[in-house]
Amino acid sequence: MALFGMSLVTLYKADGMEQVKYADKKIETIVHKAPVVLELFTSQGCSSCPPADVLLEKVKNQYTEEVYALSYHVDYWNYIGWEDPFSKSVYTKKQRDYNRKFQYRSNYTPQLVINGKEHFVGSNQSKMYSKINEYKAKKTNNVLDLDINESSHNSISFDYSIEGDLKDKLLRVVLVLDERTTSVKRGENRNRTLKNSNIVVAEKYIPMATKKGTSSIAVPEIVSSKDKLTLMVLIETDDLDITGAAKTPITV
């Protein structure tokens, strides 16, 4: 289980990002006015997913401030003999909700959803770069500030403040595991060693009544003391559009 014990010393802003200094380490909270949230629906049981997993990691490293990379591992490939350890039925439902919005007939992998507004095949490199450049040039409706309050072996507490309209919007709080390597024994990727990145391991929604607040998210047991994590907080409309975001890397 990861341990995150830290004491807050100071908070300051520089070059478009907030930097939170702790007694033993520093955490940077990145606040960008044009976030590009990339949600990849993927699975270790899908033979066409690894190229999309690699591409998502590539663009995250190239656009370190703008891109918010999320990998949601779905569970409907588990039946062919390999149970993806990161898969959850709730992520399959999330994908189904998006496709209902897009009036698309069914779920598929690898599916990439950008800012909750449109989708395409997640391994399509030319489309990926084109859409990133398109969305990072847009203006966002909300600006979100995020400050870590306290971290422990089982939860992360944070403060948030929001600029802009809050009507019919929620906060989506996401805990993302940086990467994990898995030896796949069965299924379409049998006998392959897969490196998965940007893995969503926990998620919760918070109704927004005010522009400032405090919340927390539990750290699941799948997280170890060797893992690097990122806390992301997204502002989402009731139509699943994403209108603002902030993220904080957490070093174990």
C-alpha positions in Angstrom: 0.0 0.0 0.0 1.3 3.4 -0.9 2.3 5.9 1.8 1.9 9.6 1.2 2.8 11.3 4.5 3.7 15.0 3.9 3.4 18.3 5.7 2.4 21.4 3.8 5.0 24.2 3.9 4.2 26.8 1.2 2.1 27.4 -1.9 3.1 29.7 -4.7 2.4 30.3 -8.4 4.9 30.4 -11.2 4.8 30.1 -15.0 1.2 29.1 -15.2 1.3 26.4 -12.6 1.0 26.2 -8.9 3.8 24.5 -6.9 3.1 23.0 -3.6 6.1 22.5 -1.4 6.2 19.9 1.3 8.8 19.3 4.0 10.2 16.2 2.2 8.9 16.6 -1.4 7.2 19.0 -3.9 4.0 18.5 -5.7 3.0 20.6 -8.7 -0.6 21.3 -9.5 -1.0 22.0 -13.2 -3.8 24.3 -14.1 -4.3 24.9 -17.8 -7.0 27.0 -19.4 -7.5 24.7 -22.3 -7.3 21.1 -21.0 -7.5 18.2 -23.5 -9.0 15.2 -21.7 -8.3 11.9 -23.5 -10.2 8.9 -22.2 -9.1 5.6 -23.7 -11.3 2.6 -23.3 -9.0 -0.3 -23.5 -8.4 -3.9 -22.3 -5.5 -6.3 -21.9 -7.7 -8.8 -23.6 -7.9 -6.8 -26.8 -5.2 -7.5 -29.5 -5.7 -4.1 -31.1 -5.4 -2.1 -27.9 -1.6 -2.0 -27.3 -0.8 0.5 -30.1 -3.5 2.8 -28.7 -2.0 2.5 -25.2 1.4 3.4 -26.5 0.0 6.4 -28.5 -1.8 7.8 -25.4 1.4 7.7 -23.4 3.3 9.3 -26.2 1.0 12.3 -26.5 0.8 12.7 -22.8 4.6 13.1 -22.7 4.6 15.5 -25.6 1.8 17.7 -24.2 2.6 17.6 -20.5 0.4 20.5 -19.4 -2.5 20.3 -21.8 -3.2 16.5 -22.1 -5.0 14.6 -19.3 -4.5 11.0 -20.2 -7.0 8.4 -18.8 -7.1 4.7 -19.5 -10.4 3.0 -18.5 -10.0 -0.8 -18.7 -13.4 -2.3 -19.6 -14.5 -5.8 -18.5 -16.3 -7.2 -21.6 -13.1 -8.8 -23.0 -12.5 -10.8 -19.8 -14.7 -13.7 -21.1 -12.1 -14.9 -23.6 -9.8 -16.2 -20.9 -7.8 -13.3 -19.5 -9.2 -11.2 -16.7 -7.8 -7.7 -17.0 -6.7 -6.8 -13.4 -7.6 -3.1 -14.0 -11.0 -3.7 -15.6 -14.3 -2.7 -13.9 -17.9 -3.0 -15.0 -18.5 0.7 -14.1 -16.0 1.7 -16.8 -17.9 -0.4 -19.3 -21.0 1.5 -18.3 -19.2 4.8 -18.6 -18.3 3.9 -22.2 -21.9 2.9 -22.9 -23.1 6.3 -21.6 -20.7 8.0 -24.0 -21.9 5.9 -27.0 -25.5 6.6 -26.1 -24.6 10.3 -26.2 -22.8 9.9 -29.6 -25.7 7.7 -30.9 -23.1 5.0 -31.6 -24.5 1.5 -31.7 -22.1 -0.3 -29.3 -18.9 -0.2 -27.3 -15.6 -1.0 -29.0 -11.9 -1.0 -28.1 -9.7 1.0 -28.4 -12.1 3.9 -28.3 -10.8 7.4 -27.5 -13.2 10.1 -26.2 -11.9 13.7 -26.2 -13.3 16.2 -23.7 -16.5 14.1 -23.6 -17.5 15.5 -27.0 -16.5 13.1 -29.7 -14.8 9.8 -30.3 -12.5 7.9 -32.7 -10.3 4.8 -32.8 -7.6 5.3 -30.2 -4.7 4.1 -32.4 -5.4 6.6 -35.1 -2.3 8.8 -34.8 -3.1 11.5 -37.3 -6.6 12.0 -35.9 -5.1 12.1 -32.4 -2.7 14.9 -33.1 -5.2 16.8 -35.2 -7.8 16.7 -32.4 -5.3 17.6 -29.7 -4.3 20.7 -31.6 -7.9 21.6 -32.2 -9.0 21.3 -28.6 -6.0 22.9 -26.9 -6.7 26.0 -29.0 -10.3 26.3 -27.6 -11.3 28.3 -24.6 -12.7 26.5 -21.5 -15.8 27.5 -19.6 -14.2 26.7 -16.2 -10.9 27.2 -14.5 -10.1 24.9 -11.6 -7.5 25.3 -8.9 -6.5 22.2 -6.9 -4.5 22.0 -3.7 -3.5 18.8 -1.8 -4.5 19.0 1.9 -3.4 15.7 3.3 -2.3 12.2 2.0 -2.1 8.9 3.8 -1.8 5.2 3.0 -5.5 5.0 2.2 -6.8 8.4 1.1 -6.0 11.8 -0.5 -7.7 15.0 0.7 -7.8 18.2 -1.4 -9.3 21.7 -1.7 -10.7 23.0 -4.9 -11.9 26.3 -6.2 -13.7 27.0 -9.5 -14.2 29.9 -11.8 -17.1 30.0 -14.2 -20.7 28.7 -14.4 -21.5 25.6 -12.2 -25.0 25.0 -13.4 -25.8 21.3 -14.1 -22.1 20.3 -13.5 -20.3 17.8 -11.3 -16.7 17.2 -10.2 -15.2 14.0 -11.4 -12.3 13.0 -9.2 -9.9 10.4 -10.7 -6.9 8.6 -9.4 -4.5 7.5 -12.1 -1.7 4.9 -11.8 1.3 6.0 -13.9 2.2 2.5 -15.3 2.2 -1.2 -14.6 3.7 -4.1 -16.5 1.7 -7.4 -16.8 2.6 -10.8 -18.3 -0.6 -11.9 -20.1 -1.0 -15.7 -20.0 -4.3 -16.1 -22.0 -6.6 -14.4 -24.4 -5.8 -12.4 -27.5 -2.5 -11.0 -26.0 -1.3 -14.3 -24.5 2.4 -14.7 -24.0 2.9 -10.9 -24.3 4.2 -8.5 -21.7 2.1 -5.4 -21.7 3.0 -2.0 -20.2 -0.2 -0.2 -19.4 -0.1 3.5 -18.6 -2.4 6.2 -17.2 -4.6 3.5 -15.6 -7.7 4.8 -13.8 -7.8 2.9 -10.4 -10.4 5.0 -8.6 -13.1 7.5 -9.4 -15.9 9.4 -7.7 -18.3 12.2 -8.5 -19.1 15.2 -6.4 -22.2 17.4 -6.8 -21.1 21.1 -6.9 -23.1 23.6 -4.8 -20.4 26.1 -4.3 -17.2 27.3 -6.1 -15.0 26.2 -3.2 -14.8 23.0 -1.3 -12.9 20.1 0.2 -13.1 16.4 -0.7 -11.1 13.2 -0.8 -10.6 10.0 -2.7 -9.7 6.6 -1.4 -6.4 4.9 -2.5 -7.3 1.3 -3.5 -5.2 -1.7 -2.4 -4.0 -2.3 -6.0 -1.7 0.8 -5.5 1.8 -0.1 -4.0 4.5 2.0 -2.4 6.5 1.8 -5.7 3.7 3.4 -7.8 3.5 6.9 -9.1 0.0 8.5 -9.1 -1.7 11.5 -10.5 -4.8 13.0 -9.0 -7.1 14.6 -11.7 -10.2 16.6 -11.0 -12.5 17.3 -14.0 -15.6 19.5 -14.3 -18.3 17.6 -16.2 -21.7 18.7 -17.5 -24.8 16.6 -17.2 -24.3 15.9 -20.9 -20.8 14.5 -20.2 -18.9 17.4 -21.8 -15.7 18.3 -19.9 -15.4 22.1 -19.2 -12.3 22.3 -17.0 -9.6 20.2 -15.3 -6.6 20.2 -13.0 -4.1 17.6 -12.1 -1.5 16.9 -9.4 1.3 14.3 -9.8 1.9 12.4 -6.5 5.2 10.8 -5.9 5.2 7.9 -3.5 
